[in-house]
Amino acid sequence: MDRKLKILLLGIGKTKLKFIAEGVERYKKLMSIYASVDEKYLKEENEAKKDAVAKESAALLKNVPAGYKKILLDVRGRKMDSEMFSDYIKSLKESSGSSGAAFIVGGSNGTCPELKKEADICLSLSDMTTTHELIRLFLAEQIYRAFTIINNKKYHK
């Protein structure tokens, strides 16, 4: 039997814009035949505090379930086109060494070097700056696109 990949979208701060939350929900629903997708967003620290980034990074790491691959979104991370990303998702799905994948989006002030070291991969979705809320929607769409490529669906052109 084909196992569903467990995916956790993990980040800092609430999704405040309704259209983004609705879009993420839409892609989660579309992905549900391929994967089990959960979201968890942690409290944003007061950026005026000296150790805010370290606290957020530690909280993110603490909330990655045991056995999950840690995929940290970072502007300086590895770039992949959609086909390469689908191959990566397929390798996660087929790997017996992981029980799932946590896609980690840091806070607006970034993440600490320790989180980057702990990540299994740092992934860049774009060189452009965008909001952390909007990247959640973009990420959900790209994960769905990867599943359609893996399963030879017409969505990807």
LUMPA-131428 format. One record per residue (C-alpha): residue number from 1; y negated, z negated, x; residue in one letter. Coordinates in Angstrom, 2 decimals, always signed. Each point is the difference from the previous one (the first is absolute). Layout:
<nutors>
(nutor NUM, (Y, Z, X), a)
...
</nutors>
This chain:
<nutors>
(nutor 1, (+0.00, +0.00, +0.00), m)
(nutor 2, (-3.47, +0.91, +1.21), d)
(nutor 3, (-2.03, -3.15, +0.64), r)
(nutor 4, (-3.62, -0.30, -1.04), k)
(nutor 5, (-2.40, -0.82, +2.76), l)
(nutor 6, (-1.97, -3.21, -0.58), k)
(nutor 7, (-3.68, +0.51, +0.69), i)
(nutor 8, (-2.72, -2.63, +0.16), l)
(nutor 9, (-3.65, +1.02, -0.04), l)
(nutor 10, (-1.61, -2.99, +1.71), l)
(nutor 11, (-3.70, -0.46, +0.57), g)
(nutor 12, (-3.07, -2.17, +0.06), i)
(nutor 13, (-2.31, -0.30, -3.01), g)
(nutor 14, (+0.26, +0.97, -3.64), k)
(nutor 15, (-0.15, +3.53, -1.33), t)
(nutor 16, (-3.27, -0.20, -1.92), k)
(nutor 17, (-0.38, +3.60, -1.12), l)
(nutor 18, (+1.98, +0.77, -3.15), k)
(nutor 19, (+0.64, +3.67, +0.83), f)
(nutor 20, (+1.61, -0.98, +3.32), i)
(nutor 21, (+2.26, -2.60, -1.61), a)
(nutor 22, (+0.98, +2.52, -2.69), e)
(nutor 23, (+0.71, +2.66, +2.62), g)
(nutor 24, (+2.20, -2.31, +2.05), v)
(nutor 25, (+1.87, -0.99, -3.17), e)
(nutor 26, (+0.51, +3.68, -0.84), r)
(nutor 27, (+1.59, +0.72, +3.38), y)
(nutor 28, (+2.08, -3.18, -0.14), k)
(nutor 29, (+1.39, +1.18, -3.33), k)
(nutor 30, (+0.72, +3.48, +1.39), l)
(nutor 31, (+1.71, -1.54, +3.05), m)
(nutor 32, (+2.13, -2.36, -2.05), s)
(nutor 33, (+2.92, +2.48, -0.09), i)
(nutor 34, (+0.03, +0.04, +3.81), y)
(nutor 35, (-1.15, -3.46, +1.04), a)
(nutor 36, (-0.76, -3.51, -1.12), s)
(nutor 37, (-3.72, -0.46, +0.64), v)
(nutor 38, (-1.90, -3.29, -0.07), d)
(nutor 39, (-3.59, -0.84, +0.83), e)
(nutor 40, (-1.38, -3.20, +1.43), k)
(nutor 41, (-3.64, -0.55, +0.89), y)
(nutor 42, (-1.09, -3.13, +1.81), l)
(nutor 43, (-3.26, -1.91, -0.05), k)
(nutor 44, (-2.77, +1.42, +2.15), e)
(nutor 45, (-1.35, -2.50, +2.51), e)
(nutor 46, (-3.71, -0.67, +0.33), n)
(nutor 47, (-0.98, +2.43, +2.75), e)
(nutor 48, (-2.66, -2.41, +1.27), a)
(nutor 49, (+2.79, -2.23, +1.27), k)
(nutor 50, (+0.92, +0.63, +3.63), k)
(nutor 51, (+3.75, +0.24, -0.58), d)
(nutor 52, (-0.03, +1.94, -3.31), a)
(nutor 53, (+1.81, +3.06, +1.39), v)
(nutor 54, (+2.63, -2.16, +1.71), a)
(nutor 55, (+0.61, -1.97, -3.22), k)
(nutor 56, (+0.34, +3.18, -2.07), e)
(nutor 57, (+2.33, +1.57, +2.56), s)
(nutor 58, (+2.19, -3.11, +0.13), a)
(nutor 59, (+0.15, -0.11, -3.81), a)
(nutor 60, (+1.01, +3.65, -0.13), l)
(nutor 61, (+2.82, -0.53, +2.50), l)
(nutor 62, (+1.18, -3.10, -1.86), k)
(nutor 63, (+0.27, +2.02, -3.23), n)
(nutor 64, (+2.22, +2.77, +1.36), v)
(nutor 65, (+3.50, -0.67, -1.33), p)
(nutor 66, (+2.72, -0.60, +2.59), a)
(nutor 67, (+1.69, +3.20, +1.10), g)
(nutor 68, (-2.84, +2.30, -1.10), y)
(nutor 69, (-1.48, +2.54, +2.40), k)
(nutor 70, (-3.69, -0.69, +0.62), k)
(nutor 71, (-2.15, +3.12, -0.34), i)
(nutor 72, (-3.59, -0.86, +0.84), l)
(nutor 73, (-2.70, +2.40, -1.08), l)
(nutor 74, (-2.46, +0.36, +2.84), d)
(nutor 75, (-2.55, +2.72, +0.73), v)
(nutor 76, (+1.29, +0.19, +3.60), r)
(nutor 77, (+3.63, +0.18, -1.10), g)
(nutor 78, (+2.45, +2.86, +0.12), r)
(nutor 79, (-0.89, +3.05, -2.05), k)
(nutor 80, (+2.62, +1.81, -2.05), m)
(nutor 81, (-0.14, +2.96, -2.31), d)
(nutor 82, (+1.70, -0.31, -3.40), s)
(nutor 83, (+3.32, +1.43, +1.21), e)
(nutor 84, (+0.12, -2.34, +3.00), m)
(nutor 85, (-0.86, -2.93, -2.26), f)
(nutor 86, (+2.78, +0.97, -2.42), s)
(nutor 87, (+2.45, +0.07, +2.93), d)
(nutor 88, (-1.18, -3.48, +0.95), y)
(nutor 89, (+0.45, -1.27, -3.59), i)
(nutor 90, (+3.46, +1.59, -0.11), k)
(nutor 91, (+0.96, -1.74, +3.25), s)
(nutor 92, (-1.13, -3.34, -1.47), l)
(nutor 93, (+2.04, +0.64, -3.14), k)
(nutor 94, (+3.11, +0.88, +1.99), e)
(nutor 95, (-0.36, -2.78, +2.57), s)
(nutor 96, (+2.47, -2.82, -0.34), s)
(nutor 97, (-2.20, -2.06, +2.31), g)
(nutor 98, (-2.74, -0.61, -2.54), s)
(nutor 99, (-0.10, -1.30, -3.52), s)
(nutor 100, (-3.33, +1.59, -0.82), g)
(nutor 101, (-3.39, +1.15, +1.20), a)
(nutor 102, (-3.29, -1.90, -0.14), a)
(nutor 103, (-3.10, +2.18, +0.21), f)
(nutor 104, (-2.73, -2.31, +1.27), i)
(nutor 105, (-3.70, +0.63, -0.59), v)
(nutor 106, (-2.23, -2.49, +1.81), g)
(nutor 107, (-3.31, -1.32, -1.19), g)
(nutor 108, (-3.38, +1.68, +0.38), s)
(nutor 109, (-0.39, -1.48, +3.48), n)
(nutor 110, (+3.35, +1.30, +1.24), g)
(nutor 111, (+2.98, -1.85, +1.38), t)
(nutor 112, (+0.66, -1.98, +3.14), c)
(nutor 113, (+1.91, +1.38, +3.00), p)
(nutor 114, (+2.97, -2.30, -0.73), e)
(nutor 115, (+0.59, +1.73, -3.35), l)
(nutor 116, (-0.13, +3.39, +1.70), k)
(nutor 117, (+2.59, -1.20, +2.54), k)
(nutor 118, (+2.28, -1.29, -2.79), e)
(nutor 119, (-0.17, +3.27, -1.94), a)
(nutor 120, (+2.94, +2.38, +0.28), d)
(nutor 121, (-2.48, +2.85, -0.21), i)
(nutor 122, (-3.77, +0.39, -0.32), c)
(nutor 123, (-0.78, +2.91, -2.29), l)
(nutor 124, (-3.30, +1.80, -0.46), s)
(nutor 125, (-0.63, +1.81, -3.27), l)
(nutor 126, (-3.33, +1.42, +1.16), s)
(nutor 127, (-2.64, -0.18, +2.71), d)
(nutor 128, (-2.58, -0.42, -2.74), m)
(nutor 129, (-1.20, -3.39, -1.16), t)
(nutor 130, (+0.87, -0.86, -3.59), t)
(nutor 131, (+0.17, -3.13, -2.09), t)
(nutor 132, (+3.11, -2.14, +0.20), h)
(nutor 133, (+0.32, +0.30, -3.76), e)
(nutor 134, (-0.04, +3.79, +0.07), l)
(nutor 135, (+2.53, +0.17, +2.83), i)
(nutor 136, (+2.46, -1.80, -2.33), r)
(nutor 137, (-0.15, +2.92, -2.42), l)
(nutor 138, (+0.24, +2.57, +2.79), f)
(nutor 139, (+2.99, -1.84, +1.49), l)
(nutor 140, (+1.80, -0.24, -3.35), a)
(nutor 141, (-0.47, +3.74, -0.54), e)
(nutor 142, (+1.30, +0.81, +3.49), q)
(nutor 143, (+3.09, -2.17, -0.46), i)
(nutor 144, (+0.69, +1.73, -3.32), y)
(nutor 145, (-0.55, +3.38, +1.67), r)
(nutor 146, (+2.50, -0.97, +2.71), a)
(nutor 147, (+2.64, -0.76, -2.62), f)
(nutor 148, (-0.60, +3.35, -1.71), t)
(nutor 149, (+0.45, +1.78, +3.34), i)
(nutor 150, (+3.20, -1.94, +0.71), i)
(nutor 151, (+1.34, +0.87, -3.47), n)
(nutor 152, (-1.15, +3.66, -0.02), n)
(nutor 153, (-2.37, -0.41, -2.95), k)
(nutor 154, (-2.81, +2.45, -0.70), k)
(nutor 155, (-2.82, -2.53, +0.39), y)
(nutor 156, (-0.58, +0.72, +3.71), h)
(nutor 157, (-1.42, +3.44, +0.74), k)
</nutors>
